Each structure stands twice: as C-alpha cells, then as structure tokens.
C-alpha cells in the first residue's frame, strides 16, 4: 500500500537511475538526462471527529479497503489546502456535513503505509448529514454505541479510544505517536 | 516552490493527460497507457525545538533558501519513518545533537508551498552539538537572545513566538493553523 517505485522521469520521460545524490545519504530516483531528483515522501491524511450534542458522526465505508467498516471522515490532503480545510472537506464529501474545526486532536504516523494522520475535532454546524459517494451510511452515534469491532483501521480505533477516555475525564489532550498495522485476531 | 507539474508517467514513461478521474472532482495527471493516476500531495516537514536547561538549540542555515538565517532543526520527512523520528533525525543531521522527543508542539499548514510542519519539543540528551553540513553554526540560545530579525521563515517565527509565550506562562499548548508567506517589510 506504499507508493510504487519510480521508473521514469515525470519531467522528461527518461528512465531514471537509483543513486545517492551529492550531499544526501540515501538512494533516490535521479534522471540522468534532466537531473531531476524524484523525492518520495509520506502523505498526509486529514481526519475529523464531527461532534453534535455529545454524539459523533461516523461513516460506513463504501470503498476499498475495508468496505462496510466504520470510520470518521478522513482522506488525503490536496494541494493548496490546509490540514483543517482538508479535514472539513472530507467531512463534507463523505458525510455531507458541515463542520467548524475547533481543535487539533492527534497526529499519528503509520510507517507501514507511509501516511501521517492529522485528526481534528469539528463541531457540526447543524444536524444535517448523509452518505457521500464513498459512504454506505452515516450515523450520529453515542460514545457507548461506537462499533469497536467494526472500525475500519487501527488508527481509527486508537483515536476513538483516546477520545472516549478524554471525554470521560472531561479533558481533551492532543495525542501523537505511531500506529502499528492491524494484526489478525488469534482464532 | 511548489511541486513541478507531471509531464510523463513515472511507471511507464508515456506522456500523461490532465483529466478528472471517475468519481473525483479535480484534474489529475493520468497515464493514457497504463492508467496510473498520479496524485500530488503536500509534503511534511518535521521540526524539533531542542531544549537544554532553559535554552534552545538554533542553527544558522548553510543552504538555500535563506542562507545565513536562523531556524530550529527541520526538514522533509522520509519514507518509513514517523514524524517524531524525522524530527530527531533532522536534529542529528543539522545540529549534531541527540534528542528525546517529549511533546507535540505545533502543526502548521503552509499552503503557499504545499507543506505541513509538524513541530515537536525535544530534550537534548547531553550538552553536545555542532554544525552539520546544512548549518553554518549551531548555538544554544536563551529565549531573550532569539535572533527575531534573522529567522529563516515565517513558520519559525510563529512557532518560537508561541514557544516564548508558553514558557512565560509556564504552560505549553499544542498550536495549529495556517502560516502566510513572508511579506516584504515596508521601507
């Protein structure tokens, strides 16, 4: 699920070489013709936990991976936007809901897929939502009703675990760390 | 300073077309031959404010842009690492200093260069540092001695302004928001 290797220069179309550029310490795809160095870097996924009167908005995924499992709105950040704008846009696209971003909630690194999640809390502007194209259904759920066994990804599980704990303590931290890949349950 | 446009498919070398893929809402570089969609996304810069007995470690840049101006260690996150690991690695590379990352400090979006800074606080493991290849010099400075008029970038100025304020209040928040480009000073 990480990025595919670079075979050709995206600038001039020449076959690239793998070499360590001067002053660097690792292999890069370098164009022998136009000398462009092609860097690959982790991607940002911006997410939002949309809140409404003690409940949160969750989406059941209509797309792979993990069709049918639950998540809060989250997706790849686009060029030209801020992480907050990306989190609000994803909420609009996936849950047809408008939010005002109120706080940074977590920054999680997922080294196994080269992604960094930046997760915000957002306040629903009104009690209006619906399933966007990437969702099968969207529901406001109480914290007691989070479908723990049917969450889409470990990062969603981790963020919501912290969120429920913070809400019980009535104090929201800002969380960070690394998330390990999902391990199959023992049978 | 943003990413250059994609002209050729990095997978198969064919000239790409600009089109809106099915189910999406914006133009992407798409390969008409192997059908790869080439996404471009903002990049993460991981930074660290290294601390030692009330002082912080700053580096004077040896590389463009902004040669000769001051910054805390920061650089592009590499594949396979966490943002914390990237922040510690940059500290080692630019300031030859070992840190233990202690807290997330800020997440700033710089839409004008399609970068997101994730900035951490780090504790120097010992009072040892020096100028790495990308630094002209490295100094431990007291908060009263921060070279405000000679900082490299607006994001460095913003983070250190918050940092000094937080230290005076003896309470560290986690900050987030967007950073505007530097505007020339009126003459």
Boltz contact constraints between the chains, C-beta under 6 A:
constraints:
  - contact:
      token1: [A, 6]
      token2: [B, 10]
      max_distance: 6.0
  - contact:
      token1: [A, 7]
      token2: [B, 11]
      max_distance: 6.0
  - contact:
      token1: [A, 8]
      token2: [B, 8]
      max_distance: 6.0
  - contact:
      token1: [A, 8]
      token2: [B, 10]
      max_distance: 6.0
  - contact:
      token1: [A, 8]
      token2: [B, 13]
      max_distance: 6.0
  - contact:
      token1: [A, 10]
      token2: [B, 6]
      max_distance: 6.0
  - contact:
      token1: [A, 10]
      token2: [B, 8]
      max_distance: 6.0
  - contact:
      token1: [A, 10]
      token2: [B, 10]
      max_distance: 6.0
  - contact:
      token1: [A, 11]
      token2: [B, 7]
      max_distance: 6.0
  - contact:
      token1: [A, 13]
      token2: [B, 8]
      max_distance: 6.0
  - contact:
      token1: [A, 13]
      token2: [B, 13]
      max_distance: 6.0
  - contact:
      token1: [A, 40]
      token2: [B, 79]
      max_distance: 6.0
  - contact:
      token1: [A, 41]
      token2: [B, 43]
      max_distance: 6.0
  - contact:
      token1: [A, 41]
      token2: [B, 76]
      max_distance: 6.0
  - contact:
      token1: [A, 41]
      token2: [B, 77]
      max_distance: 6.0
  - contact:
      token1: [A, 42]
      token2: [B, 77]
      max_distance: 6.0
  - contact:
      token1: [A, 43]
      token2: [B, 41]
      max_distance: 6.0
  - contact:
      token1: [A, 44]
      token2: [B, 116]
      max_distance: 6.0
  - contact:
      token1: [A, 76]
      token2: [B, 41]
      max_distance: 6.0
  - contact:
      token1: [A, 77]
      token2: [B, 41]
      max_distance: 6.0
  - contact:
      token1: [A, 77]
      token2: [B, 42]
      max_distance: 6.0
  - contact:
      token1: [A, 79]
      token2: [B, 40]
      max_distance: 6.0
  - contact:
      token1: [A, 79]
      token2: [B, 114]
      max_distance: 6.0
  - contact:
      token1: [A, 80]
      token2: [B, 111]
      max_distance: 6.0
  - contact:
      token1: [A, 82]
      token2: [B, 109]
      max_distance: 6.0
  - contact:
      token1: [A, 82]
      token2: [B, 111]
      max_distance: 6.0
  - contact:
      token1: [A, 82]
      token2: [B, 178]
      max_distance: 6.0
  - contact:
      token1: [A, 83]
      token2: [B, 109]
      max_distance: 6.0
  - contact:
      token1: [A, 83]
      token2: [B, 116]
      max_distance: 6.0
  - contact:
      token1: [A, 104]
      token2: [B, 107]
      max_distance: 6.0
  - contact:
      token1: [A, 104]
      token2: [B, 174]
      max_distance: 6.0
  - contact:
      token1: [A, 104]
      token2: [B, 176]
      max_distance: 6.0
  - contact:
      token1: [A, 107]
      token2: [B, 104]
      max_distance: 6.0
  - contact:
      token1: [A, 107]
      token2: [B, 118]
      max_distance: 6.0
  - contact:
      token1: [A, 109]
      token2: [B, 82]
      max_distance: 6.0
  - contact:
      token1: [A, 109]
      token2: [B, 83]
      max_distance: 6.0
  - contact:
      token1: [A, 111]
      token2: [B, 80]
      max_distance: 6.0
  - contact:
      token1: [A, 111]
      token2: [B, 82]
      max_distance: 6.0
  - contact:
      token1: [A, 114]
      token2: [B, 79]
      max_distance: 6.0
  - contact:
      token1: [A, 116]
      token2: [B, 44]
      max_distance: 6.0
  - contact:
      token1: [A, 116]
      token2: [B, 83]
      max_distance: 6.0
  - contact:
      token1: [A, 118]
      token2: [B, 107]
      max_distance: 6.0
  - contact:
      token1: [A, 174]
      token2: [B, 104]
      max_distance: 6.0
  - contact:
      token1: [A, 174]
      token2: [B, 174]
      max_distance: 6.0
  - contact:
      token1: [A, 176]
      token2: [B, 104]
      max_distance: 6.0
  - contact:
      token1: [A, 178]
      token2: [B, 82]
      max_distance: 6.0
